[in-house]
Amino acid sequence: MFLYNMVIEIPRWTNSKMEIIKEEKLNPIMQDKKHGKLRYVSNVFPYHGYIWNYGALPQTWEDPSHIDSDTGAGGDNDPVDAIEIGSGIGRTGEVKQVKVLGVLALVDDGETDWKVICIDVKDDLADKLNDIDDIEKLMPGLLEASRDWFRIYKAPTSGNKMNQFGFNGDWQCREFAESMIRDTHKLWKRLMRNEIGEIRTENTKQHGSPGHLTVSQAQSIISEQVKFSLDGPGIPDWVHEGVFVRRTVSEDVCDAVDDDDDDI
């Protein structure tokens, strides 16, 4: 079994939509904006914010031009997302070493958006969790709740729109997840060689890549960035409120792929 690094963007139980900003030099973690406003996830009953530590697997890329054979959709142009299910609450920017246990095939607005489920290797349950079936045995209800969360979390701000899934919403095993990670790592290596689109590829480790920098050059970029401050607008009151969403059921809610039609 392989171990992977995971970058924590959003700690469990929080609402601020923090993410790696690929269009900025050195890809800092910042709060995402939509229409000029800071983004938050609603407390959709019975959940509070993000129900796990949420983040990404570095050195992966879901290429929009690559049509995934399993979902029939191109990638979402981001690193592969990951949810870490251990008992500890992470910190934004923290790097955890994790065991991959499985993956969910979310299809969001017609784009493939894999959600890898994993656990911190230092967690008390890490030795007992080795594949997707182990989660239901030791953490009953978590897989169902996680799928439900991904299905409905955008509903309050999207006119009650539900996300869709490949594989009829079934979680896929560790072997499948690791194969997907290998594939998206290959796509990332191609990205680093070719500097595609507006994605910034400055780095200090990939010698010979177009974006390679010395450590001193990278430190200079960091020194020019806006300094962190606690001053600024507070979290809006509505973020703390609970929201109720009716779970509607239709043929296309949980299955983004029609076996008889290649189009989504």
Secondary structure, DSSP 8 states (H G I E B T S, - for coil): --EEEEEEEE-TT--B-EEE-TTSTT--EEE-EETTEE-B--EETT--S-SSEEEEETT----TTSB-TTTSSBB-SS-EEEEE-SSS---TT-EEEEEEEEEEEEEETTEEEEEEEEEETTSTTTTT--SHHHHHHHSTTHHHHHHHHHHHTTGGGTTS---EESGGG--EEHHHHHHHHHHHHHHHHHHHHH--TT----BSS-TTSTTB--HHHHHHHHHTS----S-S----GGGGSEE-------TTTS---BTTBS--
